Amino acid sequence: MKKVIIIVIMLSFAVLNNTYSQNVDSDSTKTEQTSLFKDSVDGKLDMSKWLLKEGGFFPLVQIVTEPSLGGIGILFLPIFIQKNEPVSKGEYAPPNLTVGAASYTANNTWALGAMRIVHNQKYGINYRYGAAYADINMDFYRVLPHLGEKKFSFNFQTVPIYGNILKEFGDSHFYAGVEWIFAKTKVNPVFDINNPTIDDFLNKILNEKDIESTISSFGTILQYDTRDNLFTPNKGFYAELDLRFNDKWTGSDYKFQNAHLVMFKYFHFTEKWVSSYRLDAEFLFGDDTPFYVHPGINLRGVPMARYQGLEAYTIETEQRYDFNLRWSGVVFGGLAKAVDAKTNFNDALLVHNYGAGFRYLISRIFGIRLGVDVAKSNNDWGYYITFGSAWKR
């Protein structure tokens, strides 16, 4: 595991090294690069000074291991981080982020996109916006009568756009705001649609308007956040409730509603042991919905969209132990259920995952840990390069 992490870190370092060397004199290159990529505290590899430098960014190279997207691929994420100063001394001020994305996987999925995330501490306002274009080949799973679970592949060509804005109530750490999600999507089955059994399956999940449609969701957000770090929290609590509406008045071709509740809790058992817990519950209301927006189970080791329903429930824990300032080990495990219209909660399949990994503190000032996780679930396994927390929010 450590070798994989070191390879990724050194690849990132090589990209930065080539970029920076074009802008410095040859006489000073060695000295300045050494100071940029070594921490003054322990002399170890650290990206903090580079990230604080004007034009500095983290060139994150991710190996895409998602089974439903071909099992292997590359995702390049240049991450620009702008440090914010806290309004009150001793408080944590989340940084501003600008993130680009370019990816390609073994099943010819590709995507380009960008997002901007801003935290204005002075006025207590957070907002984010982003857009992308994606050509996705993705596998979905359904249980068919007399045939059991079968895999079905679809091609999606989509243009998603997202934006939100939240306002804090005083210094309470409570936020409220609105969001908008737009996606223009074309869907094509990538399998033999002449098979009578398959044709019956298509009639049940794929409506005529799903072939080319628009989703336009207007939503409200309630949020509470006391985490001590945006990237890899060590303590604090995070909770968010999203309520989204799709209807004619929002510009959508569909009429349905979503509700999504997320909660994370982080605390120290000991000085070196960080214990964290996650609760995730998502609900879909309404019959006029495209199949690909149904809530699904999101756990490491579980393929995306393998388990879907009208409701999805997840609990997960991750335990991190810091061996020293730089290196940490993690173990994790979770339980989840996806409940459809024909199944009650008790009868729904219980999906589990468990796994372990390592982390390296790649930026001490920003508290960013980079690592690798290996996870096993009921019928699948996967490995993941993790930047910051595995629970993105």
MOWOBEL-V44082 format. One record per residue. N is the residue number from 1. RES is the residue in one letter. SS is DSSP state (2 for helix, 1 for strand, 0 for the rest). PHI is phi in whole degrees, -180 to 180 (999 if undefined). Layout:
N/RES/SS/PHI, N/RES/SS/PHI
This chain:
1/M/0/999, 2/K/2/-61, 3/K/2/-64, 4/V/2/-63, 5/I/2/-61, 6/I/2/-63, 7/I/2/-61, 8/V/2/-64, 9/I/2/-63, 10/M/2/-69, 11/L/2/-63, 12/S/2/-62, 13/F/2/-62, 14/A/2/-65, 15/V/2/-62, 16/L/2/-64, 17/N/2/-60, 18/N/2/-68, 19/T/2/-66, 20/Y/2/-72, 21/S/2/-66, 22/Q/0/-76, 23/N/0/-115, 24/V/0/-131, 25/D/0/-71, 26/S/0/-63, 27/D/0/-70, 28/S/0/-107, 29/T/2/-57, 30/K/2/-61, 31/T/2/-65, 32/E/2/-69, 33/Q/2/-65, 34/T/2/-60, 35/S/2/-72, 36/L/2/-71, 37/F/0/-113, 38/K/1/-126, 39/D/0/-82, 40/S/0/-70, 41/V/0/-76, 42/D/0/-127, 43/G/0/74, 44/K/0/-91, 45/L/1/-58, 46/D/0/-154, 47/M/0/-97, 48/S/2/-58, 49/K/2/-64, 50/W/2/-64, 51/L/2/-66, 52/L/2/-77, 53/K/0/-72, 54/E/0/-59, 55/G/0/87, 56/G/0/-74, 57/F/0/-148, 58/F/1/-96, 59/P/1/-87, 60/L/1/-72, 61/V/1/-109, 62/Q/1/-103, 63/I/1/-88, 64/V/1/-80, 65/T/0/-116, 66/E/0/-63, 67/P/2/-59, 68/S/2/-74, 69/L/2/-113, 70/G/0/107, 71/G/0/87, 72/I/0/-153, 73/G/1/180, 74/I/1/-126, 75/L/1/-127, 76/F/1/-107, 77/L/1/-128, 78/P/1/-73, 79/I/1/-115, 80/F/1/-96, 81/I/1/-120, 82/Q/1/-112, 83/K/0/-71, 84/N/0/-110, 85/E/0/-92, 86/P/0/-68, 87/V/0/-70, 88/S/0/-111, 89/K/0/-62, 90/G/0/91, 91/E/0/-83, 92/Y/0/-87, 93/A/0/-113, 94/P/0/-61, 95/P/0/-78, 96/N/1/-89, 97/L/1/-128, 98/T/1/-126, 99/V/1/-126, 100/G/1/-102, 101/A/1/-152, 102/A/1/-145, 103/S/1/-142, 104/Y/1/-152, 105/T/1/-126, 106/A/0/-65, 107/N/0/-96, 108/N/0/68, 109/T/0/-78, 110/W/1/-147, 111/A/1/-158, 112/L/1/-134, 113/G/1/-168, 114/A/1/-157, 115/M/1/-146, 116/R/1/-120, 117/I/1/-124, 118/V/1/-125, 119/H/1/-119, 120/N/1/-98, 121/Q/0/-67, 122/K/0/-62, 123/Y/0/-104, 124/G/0/64, 125/I/1/-121, 126/N/1/-119, 127/Y/1/-151, 128/R/1/-149, 129/Y/1/-152, 130/G/1/-169, 131/A/1/-152, 132/A/1/-157, 133/Y/1/-127, 134/A/1/-139, 135/D/1/-117, 136/I/1/-114, 137/N/1/-107, 138/M/1/-134, 139/D/1/-95, 140/F/1/-121, 141/Y/1/-125, 142/R/1/-141, 143/V/1/-94, 144/L/1/-104, 145/P/0/-56, 146/H/0/69, 147/L/0/-116, 148/G/1/78, 149/E/1/-77, 150/K/1/-128, 151/K/1/-99, 152/F/1/-130, 153/S/1/-104, 154/F/1/-131, 155/N/1/-106, 156/F/1/-119, 157/Q/1/-114, 158/T/1/-140, 159/V/1/-122, 160/P/1/-90, 161/I/1/-132, 162/Y/1/-138, 163/G/1/-158, 164/N/1/-150, 165/I/1/-148, 166/L/1/-131, 167/K/1/-124, 168/E/1/-82, 169/F/0/-89, 170/G/0/61, 171/D/0/-112, 172/S/0/-85, 173/H/0/72, 174/F/1/-92, 175/Y/1/-126, 176/A/1/-141, 177/G/1/-173, 178/V/1/-128, 179/E/1/-144, 180/W/1/-140, 181/I/1/-123, 182/F/1/-128, 183/A/1/-150, 184/K/1/-96, 185/T/1/-136, 186/K/1/-113, 187/V/1/-123, 188/N/1/-132, 189/P/1/-67, 190/V/0/-117, 191/F/0/-163, 192/D/0/-72, 193/I/0/-86, 194/N/0/-86, 195/N/0/-65, 196/P/2/-55, 197/T/2/-66, 198/I/2/-67, 199/D/2/-61, 200/D/2/-65, 201/F/2/-61, 202/L/2/-63, 203/N/2/-63, 204/K/2/-81, 205/I/2/-114, 206/L/0/-117, 207/N/0/-82, 208/E/2/-60, 209/K/2/-75, 210/D/2/-68, 211/I/2/-61, 212/E/1/-149, 213/S/1/-147, 214/T/1/-125, 215/I/1/-106, 216/S/1/-138, 217/S/1/-108, 218/F/1/-106, 219/G/1/-139, 220/T/1/-118, 221/I/1/-129, 222/L/1/-117, 223/Q/1/-143, 224/Y/1/-134, 225/D/1/-145, 226/T/0/-122, 227/R/0/-62, 228/D/0/-88, 229/N/0/-160, 230/L/0/-72, 231/F/0/-91, 232/T/0/-128, 233/P/0/-64, 234/N/0/-111, 235/K/0/-157, 236/G/1/120, 237/F/1/-136, 238/Y/1/-133, 239/A/1/-141, 240/E/1/-145, 241/L/1/-123, 242/D/1/-109, 243/L/1/-124, 244/R/1/-123, 245/F/1/-129, 246/N/1/-114, 247/D/0/-165, 248/K/2/-61, 249/W/2/-71, 250/T/2/-93, 251/G/0/92, 252/S/0/-95, 253/D/0/-81, 254/Y/0/-121, 255/K/1/-132, 256/F/1/-159, 257/Q/1/-132, 258/N/1/-121, 259/A/1/-133, 260/H/1/-138, 261/L/1/-115, 262/V/1/-130, 263/M/1/-139, 264/F/1/-125, 265/K/1/-132, 266/Y/1/-127, 267/F/1/-158, 268/H/1/-93, 269/F/0/-76, 270/T/0/-136, 271/E/0/-59, 272/K/0/-105, 273/W/1/-111, 274/V/1/-104, 275/S/1/-109, 276/S/1/-135, 277/Y/1/-140, 278/R/1/-133, 279/L/1/-125, 280/D/1/-139, 281/A/1/-139, 282/E/1/-132, 283/F/1/-134, 284/L/1/-123, 285/F/1/-121, 286/G/1/114, 287/D/1/-93, 288/D/1/-91, 289/T/0/-138, 290/P/0/-74, 291/F/2/-63, 292/Y/2/-80, 293/V/2/-100, 294/H/0/-63, 295/P/1/-56, 296/G/1/-133, 297/I/0/-83, 298/N/0/-117, 299/L/0/-138, 300/R/0/-60, 301/G/0/92, 302/V/0/-112, 303/P/0/-60, 304/M/0/-59, 305/A/0/67, 306/R/0/-71, 307/Y/0/-120, 308/Q/1/-126, 309/G/1/-167, 310/L/0/-86, 311/E/1/-138, 312/A/1/-141, 313/Y/1/-126, 314/T/1/-141, 315/I/1/-127, 316/E/1/-153, 317/T/1/-129, 318/E/1/-135, 319/Q/1/-117, 320/R/1/-116, 321/Y/1/-120, 322/D/1/-89, 323/F/0/-68, 324/N/0/-156, 325/L/0/-59, 326/R/0/-96, 327/W/1/-102, 328/S/1/-138, 329/G/1/-119, 330/V/1/-130, 331/V/1/-129, 332/F/1/-152, 333/G/1/-169, 334/G/1/-156, 335/L/1/-132, 336/A/1/-155, 337/K/1/-141, 338/A/1/-114, 339/V/1/-111, 340/D/0/-100, 341/A/0/-68, 342/K/0/-98, 343/T/0/-130, 344/N/0/-89, 345/F/0/-61, 346/N/0/-64, 347/D/0/-88, 348/A/0/-67, 349/L/0/-63, 350/L/0/-87, 351/V/1/-99, 352/H/1/-128, 353/N/1/-144, 354/Y/1/-157, 355/G/1/179, 356/A/1/-152, 357/G/1/-168, 358/F/1/-129, 359/R/1/-133, 360/Y/1/-126, 361/L/1/-75, 362/I/1/-85, 363/S/1/-142, 364/R/0/-68, 365/I/0/-65, 366/F/0/-92, 367/G/0/69, 368/I/1/-97, 369/R/1/-111, 370/L/1/-115, 371/G/1/-165, 372/V/1/-131, 373/D/1/-121, 374/V/1/-120, 375/A/1/-134, 376/K/1/-125, 377/S/1/-128, 378/N/0/-52, 379/N/0/-128, 380/D/0/-139, 381/W/1/-148, 382/G/1/-160, 383/Y/1/-127, 384/Y/1/-141, 385/I/1/-90, 386/T/1/-111, 387/F/1/-105, 388/G/0/74, 389/S/0/-82, 390/A/0/-72, 391/W/0/-100, 392/K/0/-72, 393/R/0/-159
